[in-house]
Amino acid sequence: MEIIKSRVVKILDQGLLDAMRKIIVTETRKIVQEETKKIVQSETAKLSAQVKENTQILRALESNKDFQNARMDRMEHDLAQLTGCSKKIEDLEDRYIHHSHRIVIDTSEAAEKDAS
């Protein structure tokens, strides 16, 4: 009878140990899942803030790029005007240097005055 009693105790002890092991594993999984969820939420919040900051920087850079493009367009326009003015000045200088005059003396009036 002692042998049977000993076996029954072992079986009961083993069953108790198995039940305790299942409870510990289940509870440990819950704790690990909760902690993992907290860590993921924390890291996601950090990444979200970084993404928001990066987005603001990119928008500022894009705005600056648009402003610089507008300035560049204006400078190209001004340069085209200056180039046109320079060409006009060169043409005027060339005309000034290489100009000629045609002088016409009308003597018909003078002849009529002498006849009167």
WOZI-V62379 format. One record per residue. N is the residue number from 1. RES is the residue in one letter. OMEGA is omega in whole degrees, 0 to 359 (999 if undefined). Layout:
n=N res=RES omega=OMEGA
n=N res=RES omega=OMEGA
//
This chain:
n=1 res=M omega=178
n=2 res=E omega=180
n=3 res=I omega=180
n=4 res=I omega=179
n=5 res=K omega=179
n=6 res=S omega=179
n=7 res=R omega=179
n=8 res=V omega=179
n=9 res=V omega=179
n=10 res=K omega=180
n=11 res=I omega=179
n=12 res=L omega=178
n=13 res=D omega=179
n=14 res=Q omega=178
n=15 res=G omega=178
n=16 res=L omega=178
n=17 res=L omega=179
n=18 res=D omega=179
n=19 res=A omega=179
n=20 res=M omega=179
n=21 res=R omega=180
n=22 res=K omega=179
n=23 res=I omega=180
n=24 res=I omega=180
n=25 res=V omega=181
n=26 res=T omega=181
n=27 res=E omega=178
n=28 res=T omega=178
n=29 res=R omega=179
n=30 res=K omega=180
n=31 res=I omega=180
n=32 res=V omega=179
n=33 res=Q omega=179
n=34 res=E omega=180
n=35 res=E omega=177
n=36 res=T omega=179
n=37 res=K omega=178
n=38 res=K omega=180
n=39 res=I omega=180
n=40 res=V omega=179
n=41 res=Q omega=180
n=42 res=S omega=180
n=43 res=E omega=178
n=44 res=T omega=178
n=45 res=A omega=178
n=46 res=K omega=180
n=47 res=L omega=179
n=48 res=S omega=178
n=49 res=A omega=180
n=50 res=Q omega=179
n=51 res=V omega=178
n=52 res=K omega=179
n=53 res=E omega=179
n=54 res=N omega=179
n=55 res=T omega=178
n=56 res=Q omega=179
n=57 res=I omega=180
n=58 res=L omega=178
n=59 res=R omega=178
n=60 res=A omega=178
n=61 res=L omega=179
n=62 res=E omega=178
n=63 res=S omega=178
n=64 res=N omega=179
n=65 res=K omega=178
n=66 res=D omega=179
n=67 res=F omega=180
n=68 res=Q omega=178
n=69 res=N omega=178
n=70 res=A omega=178
n=71 res=R omega=180
n=72 res=M omega=177
n=73 res=D omega=179
n=74 res=R omega=179
n=75 res=M omega=178
n=76 res=E omega=178
n=77 res=H omega=179
n=78 res=D omega=179
n=79 res=L omega=178
n=80 res=A omega=178
n=81 res=Q omega=180
n=82 res=L omega=178
n=83 res=T omega=178
n=84 res=G omega=178
n=85 res=C omega=180
n=86 res=S omega=179
n=87 res=K omega=178
n=88 res=K omega=179
n=89 res=I omega=178
n=90 res=E omega=178
n=91 res=D omega=179
n=92 res=L omega=178
n=93 res=E omega=180
n=94 res=D omega=178
n=95 res=R omega=180
n=96 res=Y omega=182
n=97 res=I omega=186
n=98 res=H omega=180
n=99 res=H omega=176
n=100 res=S omega=179
n=101 res=H omega=174
n=102 res=R omega=180
n=103 res=I omega=179
n=104 res=V omega=178
n=105 res=I omega=180
n=106 res=D omega=182
n=107 res=T omega=183
n=108 res=S omega=178
n=109 res=E omega=181
n=110 res=A omega=180
n=111 res=A omega=181
n=112 res=E omega=180
n=113 res=K omega=180
n=114 res=D omega=182
n=115 res=A omega=183
n=116 res=S omega=999
//
